[in-house]
Amino acid sequence: MHPVLLNIGNFQVSSFGFLLTIGIILGSFAVWRMARGYEIDSEKILDFIFLTVGAGFIASRIVFVLTNLREFDSPAKIFFLNSYPGLSFWGALFGSLLTLAWLTKKNEKALSGGKKLSFLQAGDFGIVGFLLAAFFAEIGCLLGGCAVGIETNLFIGVLQIGVIGKRFPIQFLEGLIFLISFLTFWKAAINFHIQGSLFSKGLILIGAVKLFSLLLKSPSHQLKTFELSLNLDLLGAVAVLSIGLRLYYQVYRKTPVDDLKKLWKFFTDRKTQSQVLANISRGWYNHWVNLRIMFGRGRKKLFKFLHIKPNPDNF
Protein backbone atom coordinates (compact mmCIF):
# COMPACT_ATOMS: atom_id res chain seq x y z
CA MET A 1 0.00 0.00 0.00
CA HIS A 2 1.65 3.25 1.21
CA PRO A 3 4.17 2.50 4.00
CA VAL A 4 5.81 5.93 3.73
CA LEU A 5 3.48 8.89 4.16
CA LEU A 6 5.99 11.63 3.32
CA ASN A 7 9.71 12.43 3.30
CA ILE A 8 11.18 15.35 5.22
CA GLY A 9 14.75 15.56 3.99
CA ASN A 10 16.35 12.23 4.89
CA PHE A 11 13.66 11.52 7.47
CA GLN A 12 10.71 9.33 6.48
CA VAL A 13 7.31 9.60 8.15
CA SER A 14 5.67 6.18 8.05
CA SER A 15 1.93 5.81 7.59
CA PHE A 16 1.71 3.45 10.55
CA GLY A 17 3.69 5.74 12.85
CA PHE A 18 1.66 8.79 11.89
CA LEU A 19 -1.73 7.09 12.29
CA LEU A 20 -0.67 5.42 15.53
CA THR A 21 0.33 8.81 16.93
CA ILE A 22 -3.03 10.30 15.89
CA GLY A 23 -4.81 7.33 17.46
CA ILE A 24 -2.94 7.68 20.76
CA ILE A 25 -3.66 11.41 20.92
CA LEU A 26 -7.38 11.04 20.13
CA GLY A 27 -7.73 7.99 22.38
CA SER A 28 -6.07 9.86 25.25
CA PHE A 29 -8.34 12.85 24.68
CA ALA A 30 -11.39 10.56 24.76
CA VAL A 31 -10.25 9.11 28.10
CA TRP A 32 -9.60 12.61 29.50
CA ARG A 33 -12.99 13.84 28.30
CA MET A 34 -14.86 10.92 29.90
CA ALA A 35 -12.94 11.29 33.14
CA ARG A 36 -13.77 15.01 33.25
CA GLY A 37 -17.43 14.10 32.93
CA TYR A 38 -17.08 12.13 36.17
CA GLU A 39 -15.34 15.11 37.83
CA ILE A 40 -11.97 13.40 38.06
CA ASP A 41 -9.04 15.70 38.78
CA SER A 42 -7.50 16.74 35.44
CA GLU A 43 -3.87 16.57 36.56
CA LYS A 44 -4.33 13.13 38.07
CA ILE A 45 -6.00 11.66 34.99
CA LEU A 46 -3.33 13.18 32.72
CA ASP A 47 -0.67 11.49 34.86
CA PHE A 48 -2.53 8.20 34.52
CA ILE A 49 -2.79 8.59 30.74
CA PHE A 50 0.87 9.56 30.29
CA LEU A 51 2.22 6.71 32.42
CA THR A 52 -0.15 4.08 31.01
CA VAL A 53 0.47 5.01 27.37
CA GLY A 54 4.23 5.28 27.96
CA ALA A 55 4.45 1.90 29.69
CA GLY A 56 2.30 0.30 27.00
CA PHE A 57 4.55 1.68 24.27
CA ILE A 58 7.73 0.45 25.98
CA ALA A 59 6.22 -2.99 26.64
CA SER A 60 5.06 -3.15 23.03
CA ARG A 61 8.59 -2.55 21.78
CA ILE A 62 10.16 -5.00 24.24
CA VAL A 63 7.78 -7.82 23.29
CA PHE A 64 8.37 -7.21 19.58
CA VAL A 65 12.15 -7.27 20.03
CA LEU A 66 12.05 -10.45 22.14
CA THR A 67 9.96 -12.23 19.53
CA ASN A 68 12.17 -11.06 16.65
CA LEU A 69 15.66 -11.37 18.11
CA ARG A 70 17.18 -12.40 14.76
CA GLU A 71 16.36 -8.99 13.31
CA PHE A 72 17.97 -7.13 16.24
CA ASP A 73 21.56 -8.34 16.12
CA SER A 74 22.69 -4.95 17.45
CA PRO A 75 21.35 -3.30 20.65
CA ALA A 76 21.30 0.07 18.88
CA LYS A 77 18.58 -1.19 16.53
CA ILE A 78 16.16 -1.46 19.43
CA PHE A 79 15.95 2.31 19.85
CA PHE A 80 15.79 3.35 16.19
CA LEU A 81 12.10 2.75 15.50
CA ASN A 82 12.11 4.70 12.24
CA SER A 83 14.86 2.55 10.71
CA TYR A 84 13.90 -0.70 12.47
CA PRO A 85 10.15 -0.46 13.13
CA GLY A 86 8.03 -2.93 15.01
CA LEU A 87 5.54 -2.90 17.89
CA SER A 88 3.51 -5.65 19.51
CA PHE A 89 -0.25 -5.22 19.92
CA TRP A 90 -0.29 -7.62 22.88
CA GLY A 91 2.69 -5.93 24.51
CA ALA A 92 0.87 -2.59 24.36
CA LEU A 93 -2.36 -4.02 25.76
CA PHE A 94 -0.90 -6.07 28.61
CA GLY A 95 1.68 -3.39 29.44
CA SER A 96 -1.10 -0.81 29.74
CA LEU A 97 -3.29 -3.13 31.83
CA LEU A 98 -0.53 -3.96 34.31
CA THR A 99 0.46 -0.30 34.63
CA LEU A 100 -3.14 0.79 35.14
CA ALA A 101 -3.63 -1.87 37.83
CA TRP A 102 -0.50 -0.67 39.63
CA LEU A 103 -1.46 3.01 39.38
CA THR A 104 -5.00 2.52 40.67
CA LYS A 105 -3.71 0.49 43.58
CA LYS A 106 -1.07 3.08 44.45
CA ASN A 107 -3.26 6.15 43.88
CA GLU A 108 -6.58 5.12 45.38
CA LYS A 109 -7.68 8.72 46.05
CA ALA A 110 -7.58 9.97 42.47
CA LEU A 111 -11.10 11.41 42.50
CA SER A 112 -12.11 14.70 44.01
CA GLY A 113 -13.88 14.58 47.34
CA GLY A 114 -11.77 11.70 48.67
CA LYS A 115 -13.46 9.09 46.50
CA LYS A 116 -11.48 6.14 45.16
CA LEU A 117 -10.69 5.40 41.54
CA SER A 118 -10.94 1.65 41.17
CA PHE A 119 -9.22 -0.49 38.58
CA LEU A 120 -12.58 -1.35 37.01
CA GLN A 121 -13.64 2.29 36.64
CA ALA A 122 -10.27 3.27 35.20
CA GLY A 123 -10.54 0.27 32.88
CA ASP A 124 -13.92 1.51 31.62
CA PHE A 125 -12.30 4.77 30.53
CA GLY A 126 -9.16 3.15 29.22
CA ILE A 127 -10.81 0.51 27.05
CA VAL A 128 -12.83 3.16 25.18
CA GLY A 129 -9.69 5.12 24.36
CA PHE A 130 -7.84 1.93 23.44
CA LEU A 131 -10.53 0.96 20.91
CA LEU A 132 -10.20 4.33 19.18
CA ALA A 133 -6.40 4.09 19.10
CA ALA A 134 -6.65 0.50 17.83
CA PHE A 135 -8.76 1.67 14.89
CA PHE A 136 -6.04 4.05 13.70
CA ALA A 137 -3.35 1.45 14.38
CA GLU A 138 -5.13 -1.13 12.22
CA ILE A 139 -5.50 1.33 9.33
CA GLY A 140 -1.82 2.15 9.74
CA CYS A 141 -1.05 -1.56 9.54
CA LEU A 142 -3.06 -1.80 6.33
CA LEU A 143 -1.00 0.98 4.77
CA GLY A 144 2.29 -0.16 6.28
CA GLY A 145 1.94 -3.87 5.53
CA CYS A 146 1.95 -5.38 9.03
CA ALA A 147 -0.28 -8.27 10.18
CA VAL A 148 -1.25 -8.98 6.57
CA GLY A 149 -4.19 -11.14 5.59
CA ILE A 150 -4.27 -14.36 3.66
CA GLU A 151 -3.91 -14.40 -0.11
CA THR A 152 -7.23 -13.89 -1.89
CA ASN A 153 -8.73 -13.49 -5.35
CA LEU A 154 -11.66 -11.43 -4.09
CA PHE A 155 -12.19 -7.94 -5.51
CA ILE A 156 -11.44 -6.46 -2.07
CA GLY A 157 -7.92 -7.88 -2.14
CA VAL A 158 -5.11 -5.35 -1.73
CA LEU A 159 -1.39 -5.36 -2.44
CA GLN A 160 0.79 -5.34 0.66
CA ILE A 161 4.47 -4.51 0.85
CA GLY A 162 6.78 -7.46 1.50
CA VAL A 163 4.37 -10.20 0.36
CA ILE A 164 3.34 -11.64 -2.99
CA GLY A 165 -0.20 -11.49 -4.34
CA LYS A 166 -3.32 -9.67 -3.23
CA ARG A 167 -4.24 -10.01 0.41
CA PHE A 168 -7.49 -9.92 2.34
CA PRO A 169 -7.69 -6.52 4.13
CA ILE A 170 -8.14 -8.01 7.58
CA GLN A 171 -6.65 -4.88 9.16
CA PHE A 172 -9.48 -2.78 7.71
CA LEU A 173 -12.08 -5.25 8.98
CA GLU A 174 -10.60 -5.21 12.49
CA GLY A 175 -10.34 -1.42 12.42
CA LEU A 176 -13.97 -1.05 11.35
CA ILE A 177 -15.11 -3.30 14.21
CA PHE A 178 -13.02 -1.31 16.68
CA LEU A 179 -14.41 1.99 15.39
CA ILE A 180 -18.04 0.86 15.66
CA SER A 181 -17.30 -0.54 19.12
CA PHE A 182 -15.73 2.76 20.18
CA LEU A 183 -18.83 4.71 19.12
CA THR A 184 -21.04 2.27 21.02
CA PHE A 185 -18.87 2.20 24.13
CA TRP A 186 -18.45 5.99 24.11
CA LYS A 187 -22.19 6.50 24.31
CA ALA A 188 -22.47 3.97 27.12
CA ALA A 189 -19.51 5.44 29.02
CA ILE A 190 -20.98 8.93 29.31
CA ASN A 191 -24.22 7.48 30.68
CA PHE A 192 -24.88 5.39 33.77
CA HIS A 193 -23.38 1.91 33.53
CA ILE A 194 -22.25 -0.83 35.86
CA GLN A 195 -18.67 -0.18 36.90
CA GLY A 196 -16.36 -2.51 35.00
CA SER A 197 -19.00 -3.60 32.48
CA LEU A 198 -17.42 -1.73 29.57
CA PHE A 199 -13.95 -2.89 30.59
CA SER A 200 -14.91 -6.57 30.63
CA LYS A 201 -16.94 -6.39 27.42
CA GLY A 202 -14.14 -4.51 25.67
CA LEU A 203 -11.58 -7.18 26.57
CA ILE A 204 -13.97 -9.92 25.42
CA LEU A 205 -14.51 -8.06 22.16
CA ILE A 206 -10.78 -7.57 21.51
CA GLY A 207 -10.01 -11.20 22.29
CA ALA A 208 -12.86 -12.49 20.09
CA VAL A 209 -11.95 -10.22 17.15
CA LYS A 210 -8.27 -11.16 17.27
CA LEU A 211 -9.14 -14.83 17.63
CA PHE A 212 -11.45 -14.74 14.61
CA SER A 213 -8.97 -12.73 12.53
CA LEU A 214 -6.41 -15.52 12.83
CA LEU A 215 -8.48 -17.40 10.24
CA LEU A 216 -7.88 -14.59 7.74
CA LYS A 217 -4.27 -13.72 8.58
CA SER A 218 -1.00 -15.04 7.25
CA PRO A 219 0.99 -17.17 9.73
CA SER A 220 2.40 -14.87 12.41
CA HIS A 221 5.55 -15.07 14.50
CA GLN A 222 5.94 -18.25 16.50
CA LEU A 223 7.41 -18.39 20.00
CA LYS A 224 9.61 -21.46 20.13
CA THR A 225 10.30 -22.91 23.55
CA PHE A 226 11.83 -26.34 24.01
CA GLU A 227 10.04 -28.48 21.41
CA LEU A 228 6.88 -26.37 21.28
CA SER A 229 6.01 -23.69 18.74
CA LEU A 230 3.37 -21.30 20.08
CA ASN A 231 1.38 -18.72 18.12
CA LEU A 232 1.68 -15.46 20.03
CA ASP A 233 -1.50 -13.99 18.54
CA LEU A 234 -3.44 -17.08 19.61
CA LEU A 235 -2.00 -16.95 23.13
CA GLY A 236 -2.73 -13.23 23.44
CA ALA A 237 -6.30 -13.54 22.17
CA VAL A 238 -7.11 -16.45 24.48
CA ALA A 239 -5.54 -14.68 27.47
CA VAL A 240 -7.45 -11.42 26.89
CA LEU A 241 -10.70 -13.30 26.23
CA SER A 242 -10.25 -15.28 29.46
CA ILE A 243 -9.52 -12.15 31.51
CA GLY A 244 -12.52 -10.40 30.00
CA LEU A 245 -14.85 -13.29 30.79
CA ARG A 246 -13.54 -13.50 34.35
CA LEU A 247 -14.17 -9.79 34.89
CA TYR A 248 -17.57 -10.01 33.19
CA TYR A 249 -18.89 -12.65 35.58
CA GLN A 250 -17.31 -10.83 38.53
CA VAL A 251 -18.91 -7.50 37.58
CA TYR A 252 -22.38 -8.90 36.89
CA ARG A 253 -22.18 -11.32 39.83
CA LYS A 254 -23.28 -14.38 37.94
CA THR A 255 -21.84 -17.63 36.61
CA PRO A 256 -21.55 -19.28 33.18
CA VAL A 257 -24.30 -21.65 34.28
CA ASP A 258 -26.74 -18.72 34.41
CA ASP A 259 -25.92 -17.82 30.80
CA LEU A 260 -26.25 -21.44 29.71
CA LYS A 261 -29.73 -21.54 31.24
CA LYS A 262 -30.69 -18.38 29.33
CA LEU A 263 -29.25 -19.84 26.13
CA TRP A 264 -31.26 -23.03 26.62
CA LYS A 265 -34.40 -20.96 27.22
CA PHE A 266 -33.74 -19.01 24.02
CA PHE A 267 -33.63 -22.19 21.93
CA THR A 268 -36.69 -23.76 23.59
CA ASP A 269 -39.02 -20.80 24.19
CA ARG A 270 -40.49 -18.96 21.17
CA LYS A 271 -41.55 -15.99 23.27
CA THR A 272 -37.98 -15.49 24.43
CA GLN A 273 -36.73 -15.77 20.85
CA SER A 274 -39.16 -13.10 19.64
CA GLN A 275 -38.21 -10.77 22.51
CA VAL A 276 -34.46 -11.14 21.90
CA LEU A 277 -34.80 -10.60 18.14
CA ALA A 278 -36.97 -7.53 18.73
CA ASN A 279 -34.37 -6.06 21.10
CA ILE A 280 -31.62 -6.67 18.54
CA SER A 281 -33.70 -5.06 15.80
CA ARG A 282 -34.43 -1.99 17.93
CA GLY A 283 -30.78 -1.73 18.90
CA TRP A 284 -29.55 -1.77 15.30
CA TYR A 285 -32.21 0.73 14.29
CA ASN A 286 -31.17 3.10 17.09
CA HIS A 287 -27.52 2.81 16.07
CA TRP A 288 -28.41 3.54 12.43
CA VAL A 289 -30.45 6.61 13.40
CA ASN A 290 -27.65 7.89 15.65
CA LEU A 291 -25.11 7.48 12.84
CA ARG A 292 -27.34 9.35 10.38
CA ILE A 293 -27.82 12.19 12.86
CA MET A 294 -24.09 12.32 13.59
CA PHE A 295 -23.08 12.42 9.92
CA GLY A 296 -25.88 14.89 9.15
CA ARG A 297 -24.62 17.30 11.80
CA GLY A 298 -21.08 16.82 10.56
CA ARG A 299 -22.15 17.62 7.00
CA LYS A 300 -23.90 20.82 8.12
CA LYS A 301 -20.87 21.94 10.13
CA LEU A 302 -18.57 21.23 7.18
CA PHE A 303 -20.80 23.20 4.78
CA LYS A 304 -20.95 26.07 7.26
CA PHE A 305 -17.17 26.04 7.61
CA LEU A 306 -16.76 26.05 3.82
CA HIS A 307 -19.53 28.65 3.40
CA ILE A 308 -21.55 26.31 1.18
CA LYS A 309 -25.30 26.84 1.15
CA PRO A 310 -27.35 23.79 0.07
CA ASN A 311 -30.12 24.29 -2.47
CA PRO A 312 -33.62 24.03 -0.97
CA ASP A 313 -35.57 20.91 -1.98
CA ASN A 314 -38.98 22.41 -1.32
CA PHE A 315 -40.36 25.93 -1.87
C-alpha positions in Angstrom: 0.0 0.0 0.0 1.6 3.2 1.2 4.2 2.5 4.0 5.8 5.9 3.7 3.5 8.9 4.2 6.0 11.6 3.3 9.7 12.4 3.3 11.2 15.3 5.2 14.7 15.6 4.0 16.4 12.2 4.9 13.7 11.5 7.5 10.7 9.3 6.5 7.3 9.6 8.2 5.7 6.2 8.1 1.9 5.8 7.6 1.7 3.4 10.5 3.7 5.7 12.9 1.7 8.8 11.9 -1.7 7.1 12.3 -0.7 5.4 15.5 0.3 8.8 16.9 -3.0 10.3 15.9 -4.8 7.3 17.5 -2.9 7.7 20.8 -3.7 11.4 20.9 -7.4 11.0 20.1 -7.7 8.0 22.4 -6.1 9.9 25.3 -8.3 12.9 24.7 -11.4 10.6 24.8 -10.2 9.1 28.1 -9.6 12.6 29.5 -13.0 13.8 28.3 -14.9 10.9 29.9 -12.9 11.3 33.1 -13.8 15.0 33.3 -17.4 14.1 32.9 -17.1 12.1 36.2 -15.3 15.1 37.8 -12.0 13.4 38.1 -9.0 15.7 38.8 -7.5 16.7 35.4 -3.9 16.6 36.6 -4.3 13.1 38.1 -6.0 11.7 35.0 -3.3 13.2 32.7 -0.7 11.5 34.9 -2.5 8.2 34.5 -2.8 8.6 30.7 0.9 9.6 30.3 2.2 6.7 32.4 -0.1 4.1 31.0 0.5 5.0 27.4 4.2 5.3 28.0 4.4 1.9 29.7 2.3 0.3 27.0 4.6 1.7 24.3 7.7 0.4 26.0 6.2 -3.0 26.6 5.1 -3.2 23.0 8.6 -2.6 21.8 10.2 -5.0 24.2 7.8 -7.8 23.3 8.4 -7.2 19.6 12.2 -7.3 20.0 12.1 -10.4 22.1 10.0 -12.2 19.5 12.2 -11.1 16.7 15.7 -11.4 18.1 17.2 -12.4 14.8 16.4 -9.0 13.3 18.0 -7.1 16.2 21.6 -8.3 16.1 22.7 -4.9 17.5 21.3 -3.3 20.6 21.3 0.1 18.9 18.6 -1.2 16.5 16.2 -1.5 19.4 15.9 2.3 19.8 15.8 3.3 16.2 12.1 2.7 15.5 12.1 4.7 12.2 14.9 2.5 10.7 13.9 -0.7 12.5 10.2 -0.5 13.1 8.0 -2.9 15.0 5.5 -2.9 17.9 3.5 -5.6 19.5 -0.3 -5.2 19.9 -0.3 -7.6 22.9 2.7 -5.9 24.5 0.9 -2.6 24.4 -2.4 -4.0 25.8 -0.9 -6.1 28.6 1.7 -3.4 29.4 -1.1 -0.8 29.7 -3.3 -3.1 31.8 -0.5 -4.0 34.3 0.5 -0.3 34.6 -3.1 0.8 35.1 -3.6 -1.9 37.8 -0.5 -0.7 39.6 -1.5 3.0 39.4 -5.0 2.5 40.7 -3.7 0.5 43.6 -1.1 3.1 44.4 -3.3 6.2 43.9 -6.6 5.1 45.4 -7.7 8.7 46.1 -7.6 10.0 42.5 -11.1 11.4 42.5 -12.1 14.7 44.0 -13.9 14.6 47.3 -11.8 11.7 48.7 -13.5 9.1 46.5 -11.5 6.1 45.2 -10.7 5.4 41.5 -10.9 1.6 41.2 -9.2 -0.5 38.6 -12.6 -1.4 37.0 -13.6 2.3 36.6 -10.3 3.3 35.2 -10.5 0.3 32.9 -13.9 1.5 31.6 -12.3 4.8 30.5 -9.2 3.1 29.2 -10.8 0.5 27.0 -12.8 3.2 25.2 -9.7 5.1 24.4 -7.8 1.9 23.4 -10.5 1.0 20.9 -10.2 4.3 19.2 -6.4 4.1 19.1 -6.7 0.5 17.8 -8.8 1.7 14.9 -6.0 4.1 13.7 -3.3 1.4 14.4 -5.1 -1.1 12.2 -5.5 1.3 9.3 -1.8 2.2 9.7 -1.1 -1.6 9.5 -3.1 -1.8 6.3 -1.0 1.0 4.8 2.3 -0.2 6.3 1.9 -3.9 5.5 1.9 -5.4 9.0 -0.3 -8.3 10.2 -1.3 -9.0 6.6 -4.2 -11.1 5.6 -4.3 -14.4 3.7 -3.9 -14.4 -0.1 -7.2 -13.9 -1.9 -8.7 -13.5 -5.4 -11.7 -11.4 -4.1 -12.2 -7.9 -5.5 -11.4 -6.5 -2.1 -7.9 -7.9 -2.1 -5.1 -5.3 -1.7 -1.4 -5.4 -2.4 0.8 -5.3 0.7 4.5 -4.5 0.8 6.8 -7.5 1.5 4.4 -10.2 0.4 3.3 -11.6 -3.0 -0.2 -11.5 -4.3 -3.3 -9.7 -3.2 -4.2 -10.0 0.4 -7.5 -9.9 2.3 -7.7 -6.5 4.1 -8.1 -8.0 7.6 -6.6 -4.9 9.2 -9.5 -2.8 7.7 -12.1 -5.2 9.0 -10.6 -5.2 12.5 -10.3 -1.4 12.4 -14.0 -1.1 11.4 -15.1 -3.3 14.2 -13.0 -1.3 16.7 -14.4 2.0 15.4 -18.0 0.9 15.7 -17.3 -0.5 19.1 -15.7 2.8 20.2 -18.8 4.7 19.1 -21.0 2.3 21.0 -18.9 2.2 24.1 -18.4 6.0 24.1 -22.2 6.5 24.3 -22.5 4.0 27.1 -19.5 5.4 29.0 -21.0 8.9 29.3 -24.2 7.5 30.7 -24.9 5.4 33.8 -23.4 1.9 33.5 -22.2 -0.8 35.9 -18.7 -0.2 36.9 -16.4 -2.5 35.0 -19.0 -3.6 32.5 -17.4 -1.7 29.6 -14.0 -2.9 30.6 -14.9 -6.6 30.6 -16.9 -6.4 27.4 -14.1 -4.5 25.7 -11.6 -7.2 26.6 -14.0 -9.9 25.4 -14.5 -8.1 22.2 -10.8 -7.6 21.5 -10.0 -11.2 22.3 -12.9 -12.5 20.1 -12.0 -10.2 17.1 -8.3 -11.2 17.3 -9.1 -14.8 17.6 -11.4 -14.7 14.6 -9.0 -12.7 12.5 -6.4 -15.5 12.8 -8.5 -17.4 10.2 -7.9 -14.6 7.7 -4.3 -13.7 8.6 -1.0 -15.0 7.3 1.0 -17.2 9.7 2.4 -14.9 12.4 5.5 -15.1 14.5 5.9 -18.3 16.5 7.4 -18.4 20.0 9.6 -21.5 20.1 10.3 -22.9 23.5 11.8 -26.3 24.0 10.0 -28.5 21.4 6.9 -26.4 21.3 6.0 -23.7 18.7 3.4 -21.3 20.1 1.4 -18.7 18.1 1.7 -15.5 20.0 -1.5 -14.0 18.5 -3.4 -17.1 19.6 -2.0 -16.9 23.1 -2.7 -13.2 23.4 -6.3 -13.5 22.2 -7.1 -16.5 24.5 -5.5 -14.7 27.5 -7.5 -11.4 26.9 -10.7 -13.3 26.2 -10.3 -15.3 29.5 -9.5 -12.2 31.5 -12.5 -10.4 30.0 -14.9 -13.3 30.8 -13.5 -13.5 34.3 -14.2 -9.8 34.9 -17.6 -10.0 33.2 -18.9 -12.6 35.6 -17.3 -10.8 38.5 -18.9 -7.5 37.6 -22.4 -8.9 36.9 -22.2 -11.3 39.8 -23.3 -14.4 37.9 -21.8 -17.6 36.6 -21.5 -19.3 33.2 -24.3 -21.6 34.3 -26.7 -18.7 34.4 -25.9 -17.8 30.8 -26.3 -21.4 29.7 -29.7 -21.5 31.2 -30.7 -18.4 29.3 -29.3 -19.8 26.1 -31.3 -23.0 26.6 -34.4 -21.0 27.2 -33.7 -19.0 24.0 -33.6 -22.2 21.9 -36.7 -23.8 23.6 -39.0 -20.8 24.2 -40.5 -19.0 21.2 -41.5 -16.0 23.3 -38.0 -15.5 24.4 -36.7 -15.8 20.8 -39.2 -13.1 19.6 -38.2 -10.8 22.5 -34.5 -11.1 21.9 -34.8 -10.6 18.1 -37.0 -7.5 18.7 -34.4 -6.1 21.1 -31.6 -6.7 18.5 -33.7 -5.1 15.8 -34.4 -2.0 17.9 -30.8 -1.7 18.9 -29.5 -1.8 15.3 -32.2 0.7 14.3 -31.2 3.1 17.1 -27.5 2.8 16.1 -28.4 3.5 12.4 -30.4 6.6 13.4 -27.6 7.9 15.7 -25.1 7.5 12.8 -27.3 9.3 10.4 -27.8 12.2 12.9 -24.1 12.3 13.6 -23.1 12.4 9.9 -25.9 14.9 9.2 -24.6 17.3 11.8 -21.1 16.8 10.6 -22.2 17.6 7.0 -23.9 20.8 8.1 -20.9 21.9 10.1 -18.6 21.2 7.2 -20.8 23.2 4.8 -21.0 26.1 7.3 -17.2 26.0 7.6 -16.8 26.1 3.8 -19.5 28.6 3.4 -21.6 26.3 1.2 -25.3 26.8 1.1 -27.3 23.8 0.1 -30.1 24.3 -2.5 -33.6 24.0 -1.0 -35.6 20.9 -2.0 -39.0 22.4 -1.3 -40.4 25.9 -1.9 
